[in-house]
Structure formats: structure tokens, C-alpha cells
Amino acid sequence: MSDPVKIQIWSDYVCPFCMLAEGPLEEATKDLDVEIEWKPFELRPHPQPTLRPQDGYLPDIWQRAVYPMARRLGVDITLPTVSPQPYTRLAFEGYQYAAAHGRGAEYTRRMFRAFFQEDQDLGEPDVLTALALEIGLDADAFRAALDDGTHRTAHQDALREAAAHRIQSVPTILVGDTRIEGVPHPARLREAILLAQAGQTGQDTHGTAGKTACGIEGDC
């Protein structure tokens, strides 16, 4: 038996395209032996200002790109009203706690839905703690880890790994030697997985047509 194909996905919880990538990822990996790992990337780390939904950019990009793609994929997603948008460092420290307890993927999915479907502020420790409890984590231990910075070093190590891979936008997906930037086309992603299973090298590619990723230049 060969080992599962490892799929790494760099994302930020305030990137709508990262949530929209979930459906194509599920479709592409159906019935395949894969190991999926979500990886942290902060689009706007402190003290860089975060975006505000009342300014022109976010409503424009959502109308032009996010909402049309969400309708095509059948995803319920809404531009959050949280203003300014939260920094995600603390949420990612919480991810490290969740991952250490075998709940990293569940935590990531819960963060996306909390922000894009429930308009919750992911920069608030109380919010993060309540969400962690919902997925079965120990609320007191989780909150203590946030307050004490227990997983801060692990998060910084993860950001250094992202830098080593030259991550500039999210979602960015690595499948073996193949790199896909943006929401993936299911057929292309599946092809990359099958090539990796066969020990062959694929070609780097962009995701579906149009605007499908958030980048570090202040967009999305």
C-alpha cells in the first residue's frame, strides 16, 4: 500500500476564496487516498491595517467575484460586517491547539463558517473559545493556551514555512510537486493527485478563471 497523497492548503480565515475552495477540494479528492492539511497564512499581520467592509474595495470584489462563484458552487456566504476585519494571529494560535488535539480540519471549517455565515469576530478570544468548545475541544484549556501564548512559537514556525514556500496568495495548494494558486478546478486538482500517486511531476497552475485568491498586496 502506498502512502496517502499529501495535500497542503495555505489559507487565511478572512479570505472568502479559501472557504469556497472546500467544495472543489472535496469533489477532487472523492474516493482518493489523501491526507489534507490546512496551513496558516496571515494576509495582513499586525500592525498592517486590515480591510473595512464599508470601504469600496470589499463590496466591489464580492459583487464581481465572490458572490458569482459562491452561487456557482452553491455556497452560502456573505460579506461580514465586522469592521475592521480581525487580525487572525490569535485564531491561528487556536488552530495550533486544535491541530495538536486532532481537530485542525474541523477548526478551520468552523472558523470559515463563523466569519462568513455568522458574522462572528474571529479576533475575540471569547468567540474563539466558544467555537472551540463547539467542535469538542476543552474550552478552559483552549482559552488558557490563547492567554498564555502556548502555541505562538508553533504559529510563527508555520508562517516561516509559508515564507519558505513563497506563499503570496491564498488559497495556495501543494500536491506533491504541483502548486495551484486560487480556488482549484476539481479536474485539475484530481489530475495533480493522480500524478503524485504515480510518482510523476505535475505542472504549476492557477485555479478557476477570474479572481479566485486573496493576495498580500492588500486585495481581498
Secondary structure, 3 states (H helix, E strand, C coil): CCCCEEEEEEECCCCHHHHHCHHHHHHHHCCCCEEEEEEECCCCCCCCCCCCCCCCHHHHHHHHHHHHHHHHHCCCCCCCCCCCCCCCHHHHHHHHHHHHCCCHHHHHHHHHHHHHCCCCCCCCHHHHHHHHHHCCCCHHHHHHHHHHCCCHHHHHHHHHHHHHCCCCEECEEEECCEEEECCCCHHHHHHHHHHHHCCCCCCCEECCCCCCCEECCCCC
